[in-house]
Amino acid sequence: MIDHHSIFLLVSALVAVICLVVLIAVFKLNPFITLLVTSLSLAAVAGMPLQTVIHSFEAGLGGTLGHIAVVVALGTMLGKMMAESGGADRIAYTLIKLFGEKNISWAMVLIGLVVGLPAFFEVGFVLLIPIAFTVARQTKTSLILVGLPMLAGLSVVHGLVPPHPAALLAVTVYKADVGRTIFYALLIGIPTAILAGPVYARIIAPHIHLAAENPMAAQFADREAADPGQGQRPLPSFGVTLLTILVPVLLMLFGSWADAIFAPKSALNEALHLVGNDDIALLIGVLFSFWTLGKMRGFTRETILRFTNECLAPTATITLLVGAGGGFGRILQDSGVSKAIIAVAMHSHVPLLILAWSLAALMRLATGSSTVAMTTAAGIVAPIALQNPGVRPELLAIVTGAGSLIFSHVNDGGFWLVKEYFNMSVVETIKTWSVCETIIAVTGLLLALVVSFAI
């Protein structure tokens, strides 16, 4: 039996989330203050010791910002160099030429799948958002039609496809075969990304009317395309621009292969792990862009310094909101909500694939972190799976990843990242990004069940 305290915690968490959405969306309160006050209120109601409440929120905020702040700062600098050099314009023109304006959504979901493969969602997001802004401007298309397919591609590989770090964690825990997992993940993930990206974007875009002015887009897409005939600086080549974007992506990919290339614990192995770290790979990418998109384009050191300084100011609000979302997620964990969710899931007598998906989904809703949801659910289900050899561990890894993506909301840093960059309200972000994530989660489960019956 589930005790009354667990039910009370779950109801309290649900009320807290609803209050957050209402206070921010309806009463227009400052999101950072609202997240802080709601987190503290939930902690008090849940009975957390008062002396640990602030520490818990700060730990969640600090832990989230420790990664996100560096990623957003370096990604914004790289994006600024792409915008000012014309590199983003070059990528946009090339994509439009290859796919055509009517098919640009398909181009964006493809680039999201490819770039997101070795990188965590936030890293892929900051690398690609300048291109999304520029493509939307050049094609005079809604940012939803351009950006949502990109987000779907990034999210699908984040949760479903090894060697992405998050998906690889689940594969390791379940002792699944990596090759077969990749095959099934692509079989399931590609149609899932198409449905959640280009298809859903066309359905929802007419109902979302974004403001004409977007402060973040102005940082990346305010440069009019240079016309060599008018004496302006010509655009960089497609190859140089693409290489600049892919440098951090390739470094992260090589980092994920470090143990297969060099002996573990060796100097070369540790060096490859270091340069493959998200922060270091992005740093190298930014420094590389100072040469390819800066020095080679005729920009002086003073001009490059000005670019990197002026692009950081608009990111302050974003990083604070992402951190506050992490703080709220940590309160949900430390207050016992996560344990209550596990208790509810374990008392339900459902097939193993659905149990793994449900556990990951509930943990995602509670903590806001897909990685935490994936690893927690996999750690609980893996011992049970060993007693049920009839269930393929590869499909267990995939459904766990799918469940960990469901309905991103106010306790997820990615939610605030998307909201602020797209300049949407909380309700608009739920209608677009949160629903997109839910489509991925549900479709991934359904297709995995179909595959399980077919093999």
C-alpha positions as CSV (number, residue, x, y, z in Angstrom):
1,M,0.0,0.0,0.0
2,I,1.1,3.6,-0.7
3,D,1.1,5.6,2.5
4,H,-0.8,8.9,2.9
5,H,2.4,10.9,3.2
6,S,3.5,9.9,-0.3
7,I,0.1,10.8,-1.7
8,F,0.3,14.2,0.1
9,L,3.8,14.8,-1.4
10,L,2.6,14.1,-4.9
11,V,-0.5,16.3,-4.5
12,S,1.7,19.1,-3.1
13,A,4.1,18.8,-6.0
14,L,1.3,19.0,-8.5
15,V,-0.2,22.0,-6.8
16,A,3.2,23.7,-6.7
17,V,3.7,23.2,-10.5
18,I,0.2,24.5,-11.2
19,C,0.8,27.6,-9.0
20,L,4.0,28.3,-10.8
21,V,2.4,28.3,-14.2
22,V,-0.6,30.4,-13.0
23,L,1.6,33.0,-11.2
24,I,4.0,33.4,-14.1
25,A,1.5,33.1,-17.0
26,V,-1.6,34.8,-15.6
27,F,-0.3,37.2,-12.9
28,K,2.9,38.0,-14.8
29,L,5.1,37.7,-11.8
30,N,8.9,37.6,-12.2
31,P,9.7,33.9,-13.0
32,F,12.9,33.8,-11.0
33,I,11.3,35.1,-7.8
34,T,8.2,32.9,-8.4
35,L,10.4,29.8,-8.7
36,L,12.3,30.7,-5.6
37,V,9.2,31.4,-3.5
38,T,7.3,28.3,-4.8
39,S,10.3,26.1,-4.1
40,L,10.6,27.3,-0.5
41,S,6.9,27.0,0.0
42,L,6.8,23.4,-1.2
43,A,9.8,22.5,1.0
44,A,8.0,23.9,4.0
45,V,4.7,22.1,3.2
46,A,6.6,18.9,2.6
47,G,8.2,19.1,6.0
48,M,11.8,19.6,5.0
49,P,14.0,20.8,7.9
50,L,14.1,24.6,7.6
51,Q,17.9,24.7,7.9
52,T,18.3,22.5,4.8
53,V,15.7,24.2,2.6
54,I,17.9,27.1,1.3
55,H,20.9,24.8,1.0
56,S,18.9,22.4,-1.1
57,F,17.7,25.1,-3.5
58,E,21.1,26.6,-3.8
59,A,22.6,23.2,-4.5
60,G,20.2,22.6,-7.3
61,L,20.7,26.1,-8.7
62,G,24.5,25.9,-8.4
63,G,24.6,22.4,-9.9
64,T,22.6,23.4,-12.9
65,L,24.4,26.6,-13.5
66,G,27.8,24.9,-13.1
67,H,27.2,23.4,-16.5
68,I,24.6,25.6,-18.2
69,A,26.3,29.0,-17.5
70,V,29.5,27.9,-19.3
71,V,27.5,26.3,-22.2
72,V,25.3,29.3,-22.7
73,A,28.2,31.8,-22.5
74,L,30.5,29.9,-24.9
75,G,27.6,29.0,-27.2
76,T,26.5,32.6,-27.4
77,M,30.0,33.8,-28.2
78,L,30.3,31.2,-31.0
79,G,26.8,32.2,-32.3
80,K,27.8,35.9,-32.2
81,M,30.9,35.1,-34.3
82,M,28.7,33.2,-36.8
83,A,26.3,36.1,-37.0
84,E,28.8,38.9,-37.4
85,S,31.0,37.1,-39.9
86,G,28.0,36.1,-42.0
87,G,28.6,32.4,-41.3
88,A,25.0,31.9,-40.1
89,D,23.8,33.5,-43.3
90,R,25.9,31.2,-45.3
91,I,24.6,28.0,-43.6
92,A,21.0,29.4,-43.9
93,Y,21.4,30.1,-47.7
94,T,22.9,26.7,-48.3
95,L,20.1,24.9,-46.4
96,I,17.5,26.9,-48.2
97,K,19.1,26.1,-51.6
98,L,19.4,22.4,-50.9
99,F,16.0,21.8,-49.4
100,G,13.9,24.7,-50.6
101,E,12.0,27.1,-48.4
102,K,9.0,24.8,-48.2
103,N,11.1,21.9,-46.9
104,I,13.2,23.9,-44.4
105,S,11.6,22.1,-41.4
106,W,13.1,18.8,-42.7
107,A,16.5,20.4,-43.0
108,M,16.3,21.5,-39.4
109,V,15.2,18.2,-37.9
110,L,18.1,16.5,-39.9
111,I,20.7,19.0,-38.6
112,G,19.3,18.5,-35.1
113,L,19.7,14.7,-35.3
114,V,23.3,15.0,-36.6
115,V,24.7,17.8,-34.4
116,G,22.9,16.5,-31.2
117,L,24.3,13.0,-31.5
118,P,27.4,13.5,-29.3
119,A,26.2,16.6,-27.4
120,F,23.9,17.1,-24.5
121,F,20.7,18.9,-25.5
122,E,21.8,22.3,-24.2
123,V,25.1,22.2,-26.1
124,G,23.4,21.3,-29.4
125,F,20.8,24.0,-28.8
126,V,23.3,26.9,-28.4
127,L,25.2,25.7,-31.4
128,L,22.2,25.6,-33.7
129,I,20.0,28.4,-32.5
130,P,21.8,31.1,-34.5
131,I,21.1,29.1,-37.6
132,A,17.4,28.7,-36.7
133,F,17.2,32.5,-36.2
134,T,18.8,33.2,-39.5
135,V,16.9,30.7,-41.5
136,A,13.6,32.0,-40.0
137,R,14.6,35.6,-41.0
138,Q,15.8,34.7,-44.5
139,T,12.7,32.6,-45.3
140,K,10.3,34.9,-43.5
141,T,9.0,31.8,-41.7
142,S,7.8,31.4,-38.2
143,L,10.5,30.5,-35.7
144,I,8.3,27.7,-34.6
145,L,8.3,26.0,-38.0
146,V,12.1,26.3,-38.1
147,G,13.1,25.8,-34.5
148,L,10.7,23.1,-33.2
149,P,11.9,20.5,-35.7
150,M,15.5,21.3,-34.7
151,L,14.5,20.8,-31.0
152,A,12.8,17.5,-31.8
153,G,16.0,16.2,-33.6
154,L,18.2,17.2,-30.6
155,S,15.8,15.7,-28.1
156,V,15.3,12.4,-29.8
157,V,19.0,11.7,-30.0
158,H,19.5,12.9,-26.4
159,G,17.1,10.3,-25.0
160,L,17.1,7.4,-27.5
161,V,20.3,7.1,-29.6
162,P,23.8,6.0,-28.4
163,P,26.6,7.1,-28.3
164,H,24.8,10.1,-26.9
165,P,26.0,10.2,-23.3
166,A,22.5,10.1,-21.7
167,A,21.3,7.2,-23.9
168,L,24.6,5.3,-23.4
169,L,24.1,5.4,-19.6
170,A,20.9,3.4,-20.0
171,V,22.5,1.0,-22.4
172,T,25.3,0.3,-19.9
173,V,22.9,-0.2,-16.9
174,Y,20.7,-2.6,-18.9
175,K,23.8,-4.4,-20.4
176,A,22.3,-3.9,-23.8
177,D,24.2,-4.4,-27.1
178,V,25.2,-0.9,-28.4
179,G,24.9,-1.8,-32.1
180,R,21.4,-3.3,-31.8
181,T,20.3,-0.4,-29.6
182,I,21.5,2.1,-32.2
183,F,19.6,0.2,-34.9
184,Y,16.4,0.1,-33.0
185,A,16.8,3.7,-31.7
186,L,17.1,5.0,-35.3
187,L,14.2,2.8,-36.4
188,I,12.1,4.3,-33.7
189,G,13.7,7.7,-33.4
190,I,13.6,9.0,-37.0
191,P,9.7,8.7,-37.4
192,T,9.3,10.0,-33.9
193,A,11.4,13.1,-34.6
194,I,9.5,13.7,-37.9
195,L,6.1,13.5,-36.0
196,A,7.2,15.7,-33.1
197,G,9.2,18.1,-35.3
198,P,8.0,19.0,-38.9
199,V,4.5,17.5,-38.6
200,Y,3.6,19.0,-35.2
201,A,5.3,22.3,-36.0
202,R,2.9,22.7,-39.0
203,I,0.0,22.0,-36.8
204,I,0.9,24.4,-33.9
205,A,2.7,27.2,-35.7
206,P,-0.5,29.0,-37.0
207,H,-1.7,29.2,-33.4
208,I,1.5,30.8,-31.9
209,H,2.0,34.4,-32.7
210,L,5.5,35.4,-31.6
211,A,6.5,39.0,-31.0
212,A,8.2,40.8,-33.9
213,E,11.1,41.8,-31.6
214,N,13.2,39.0,-30.1
215,P,16.1,40.2,-28.0
216,M,18.1,37.0,-28.4
217,A,17.5,36.8,-32.1
218,A,18.8,40.3,-32.4
219,Q,22.2,39.1,-31.1
220,F,22.5,36.5,-33.8
221,A,20.4,37.6,-36.8
222,D,20.8,41.3,-36.9
223,R,23.5,41.3,-39.7
224,E,22.2,42.0,-43.2
225,A,23.8,39.6,-45.7
226,A,26.9,41.1,-47.2
227,D,26.9,41.8,-50.9
228,P,30.4,41.7,-52.4
229,G,29.2,43.9,-55.2
230,Q,28.5,46.7,-52.7
231,G,32.0,46.6,-51.2
232,Q,30.8,44.9,-48.0
233,R,32.7,42.0,-46.4
234,P,31.8,38.7,-48.3
235,L,30.3,35.8,-46.6
236,P,32.6,33.0,-45.4
237,S,32.5,29.7,-47.3
238,F,30.1,27.0,-46.3
239,G,33.0,24.6,-45.6
240,V,34.8,26.9,-43.2
241,T,31.5,27.8,-41.4
242,L,30.4,24.1,-41.1
243,L,33.9,23.1,-39.9
244,T,33.7,25.8,-37.2
245,I,30.3,24.5,-35.9
246,L,31.4,20.9,-36.1
247,V,34.8,21.3,-34.2
248,P,33.2,21.0,-30.7
249,V,30.8,18.3,-32.0
250,L,33.6,16.2,-33.3
251,L,35.7,16.7,-30.2
252,M,32.7,15.5,-28.1
253,L,32.2,12.5,-30.4
254,F,35.9,11.6,-30.1
255,G,35.7,12.0,-26.3
256,S,32.8,9.5,-26.2
257,W,35.0,7.0,-28.1
258,A,38.1,7.6,-25.9
259,D,38.0,4.2,-24.1
260,A,37.7,2.4,-27.5
261,I,40.6,4.3,-29.0
262,F,43.1,4.4,-26.2
263,A,43.7,2.2,-23.1
264,P,41.6,3.5,-20.1
265,K,43.5,5.6,-17.6
266,S,46.3,6.2,-20.1
267,A,47.5,9.8,-20.7
268,L,46.1,9.9,-24.3
269,N,42.8,8.4,-23.0
270,E,42.5,11.1,-20.3
271,A,43.5,13.8,-22.8
272,L,40.8,12.8,-25.2
273,H,38.2,12.7,-22.4
274,L,39.3,16.2,-21.5
275,V,39.0,17.8,-24.9
276,G,35.7,15.8,-25.4
277,N,34.2,17.4,-22.3
278,D,31.3,19.8,-23.3
279,D,32.8,22.9,-21.8
280,I,36.4,22.3,-23.2
281,A,35.1,21.3,-26.6
282,L,33.0,24.5,-26.8
283,L,35.9,26.6,-25.6
284,I,38.1,25.2,-28.3
285,G,35.3,25.8,-30.8
286,V,35.0,29.4,-29.7
287,L,38.8,30.0,-29.9
288,F,38.8,28.3,-33.4
289,S,36.0,30.7,-34.5
290,F,38.0,33.7,-33.5
291,W,40.4,32.7,-36.2
292,T,38.1,31.2,-38.9
293,L,35.2,33.7,-38.5
294,G,37.2,36.5,-36.9
295,K,40.8,37.0,-38.0
296,M,40.3,35.4,-41.4
297,R,37.3,37.7,-42.0
298,G,39.4,40.8,-41.3
299,F,38.1,41.5,-37.7
300,T,40.6,43.0,-35.3
301,R,41.2,41.7,-31.8
302,E,39.3,44.7,-30.4
303,T,36.3,44.0,-32.6
304,I,36.2,40.3,-31.5
305,L,36.5,41.4,-27.9
306,R,33.5,43.7,-28.4
307,F,31.5,40.9,-30.0
308,T,32.1,38.5,-27.1
309,N,31.4,41.2,-24.4
310,E,28.2,42.6,-25.9
311,C,26.6,39.2,-26.5
312,L,26.7,38.1,-22.9
313,A,24.3,40.7,-21.4
314,P,21.1,39.1,-22.7
315,T,22.0,35.7,-21.4
316,A,21.9,36.8,-17.7
317,T,18.2,36.3,-17.4
318,I,18.3,32.9,-19.2
319,T,21.0,31.5,-17.0
320,L,19.3,32.6,-13.8
321,L,15.9,31.1,-14.8
322,V,17.6,27.8,-15.9
323,G,19.4,27.7,-12.5
324,A,16.1,28.5,-10.6
325,G,14.4,25.6,-12.5
326,G,17.3,23.4,-11.3
327,G,16.7,24.6,-7.7
328,F,13.0,23.8,-7.9
329,G,13.9,20.3,-9.2
330,R,16.3,19.7,-6.3
331,I,13.6,20.7,-3.8
332,L,11.3,18.1,-5.4
333,Q,14.0,15.5,-5.0
334,D,15.1,16.3,-1.4
335,S,11.5,16.7,-0.2
336,G,10.8,13.1,-0.9
337,V,8.6,13.6,-4.0
338,S,10.9,11.4,-6.1
339,K,10.7,8.5,-3.6
340,A,6.9,8.8,-3.6
341,I,6.8,8.6,-7.3
342,I,9.0,5.4,-7.3
343,A,6.7,3.9,-4.7
344,V,3.6,4.6,-6.8
345,A,5.2,3.1,-9.9
346,M,6.5,0.0,-8.2
347,H,3.0,-0.8,-6.9
348,S,1.6,-0.8,-10.4
349,H,1.6,-4.3,-12.0
350,V,2.4,-3.5,-15.6
351,P,4.7,-5.0,-18.3
352,L,8.4,-4.2,-17.9
353,L,8.7,-1.9,-20.9
354,I,5.8,0.2,-19.7
355,L,7.1,0.1,-16.1
356,A,10.5,1.4,-17.3
357,W,8.9,4.1,-19.4
358,S,6.5,5.1,-16.5
359,L,9.2,5.4,-13.9
360,A,11.4,7.5,-16.2
361,A,8.4,9.7,-17.1
362,L,7.4,10.3,-13.5
363,M,10.9,11.0,-12.5
364,R,11.2,13.5,-15.4
365,L,8.1,15.3,-14.3
366,A,9.4,15.5,-10.7
367,T,13.0,16.4,-11.2
368,G,13.0,18.1,-14.6
369,S,16.2,16.3,-15.6
370,S,16.0,13.6,-18.4
371,T,19.4,12.3,-17.4
372,V,18.4,11.9,-13.7
373,A,15.1,10.3,-14.8
374,M,16.9,7.9,-17.2
375,T,19.6,6.7,-14.7
376,T,17.2,6.4,-11.8
377,A,14.6,4.4,-13.7
378,A,17.2,2.2,-15.3
379,G,18.8,1.5,-11.9
380,I,15.5,0.4,-10.5
381,V,14.3,-1.7,-13.5
382,A,17.6,-3.4,-14.4
383,P,17.6,-5.9,-11.5
384,I,14.0,-6.8,-12.3
385,A,14.9,-7.2,-16.0
386,L,17.6,-9.8,-15.2
387,Q,14.7,-12.0,-13.9
388,N,12.8,-11.5,-17.1
389,P,15.1,-12.6,-20.0
390,G,12.2,-12.4,-22.5
391,V,12.4,-8.6,-22.6
392,R,15.1,-7.1,-24.9
393,P,17.4,-4.8,-22.9
394,E,17.9,-2.7,-26.1
395,L,14.2,-1.8,-26.1
396,L,14.3,-1.2,-22.3
397,A,17.0,1.3,-22.8
398,I,15.0,3.0,-25.6
399,V,11.7,3.2,-23.7
400,T,13.5,4.5,-20.6
401,G,15.0,7.3,-22.7
402,A,11.6,8.0,-24.3
403,G,9.9,8.3,-20.9
404,S,12.7,10.6,-19.6
405,L,11.7,13.2,-22.2
406,I,8.0,13.6,-21.4
407,F,6.4,17.0,-20.8
408,S,9.3,19.3,-20.0
409,H,7.9,22.0,-17.7
410,V,8.9,24.7,-15.2
411,N,11.4,22.6,-13.2
412,D,13.4,21.8,-16.3
413,G,16.3,24.1,-17.4
414,G,15.7,23.3,-21.0
415,F,12.1,24.7,-20.7
416,W,13.4,28.1,-19.7
417,L,16.2,27.9,-22.4
418,V,13.6,27.4,-25.1
419,K,11.2,29.9,-23.6
420,E,13.7,32.8,-23.4
421,Y,15.5,32.2,-26.8
422,F,12.2,31.8,-28.6
423,N,10.7,34.8,-26.7
424,M,7.6,32.9,-25.8
425,S,5.2,33.0,-22.8
426,V,5.0,30.1,-20.4
427,V,1.8,28.9,-22.0
428,E,3.2,29.2,-25.5
429,T,6.2,27.2,-24.4
430,I,4.0,24.5,-23.0
431,K,1.9,24.4,-26.2
432,T,5.1,24.0,-28.4
433,W,8.1,22.6,-26.5
434,S,6.3,20.6,-23.8
435,V,3.9,19.0,-26.2
436,C,6.7,18.3,-28.6
437,E,8.6,16.4,-25.9
438,T,5.4,14.5,-24.9
439,I,4.9,13.4,-28.5
440,I,8.5,12.1,-28.6
441,A,7.9,10.2,-25.3
442,V,4.6,8.6,-26.2
443,T,5.5,7.8,-29.8
444,G,8.8,6.3,-28.7
445,L,7.0,4.0,-26.3
446,L,4.3,3.0,-28.8
447,L,6.9,2.2,-31.6
448,A,9.0,0.3,-29.1
449,L,6.0,-1.8,-28.2
450,V,5.3,-2.5,-31.9
451,V,9.0,-3.6,-32.4
452,S,8.8,-5.8,-29.3
453,F,5.8,-7.7,-30.8
454,A,7.5,-7.9,-34.2
455,I,10.8,-9.5,-33.1
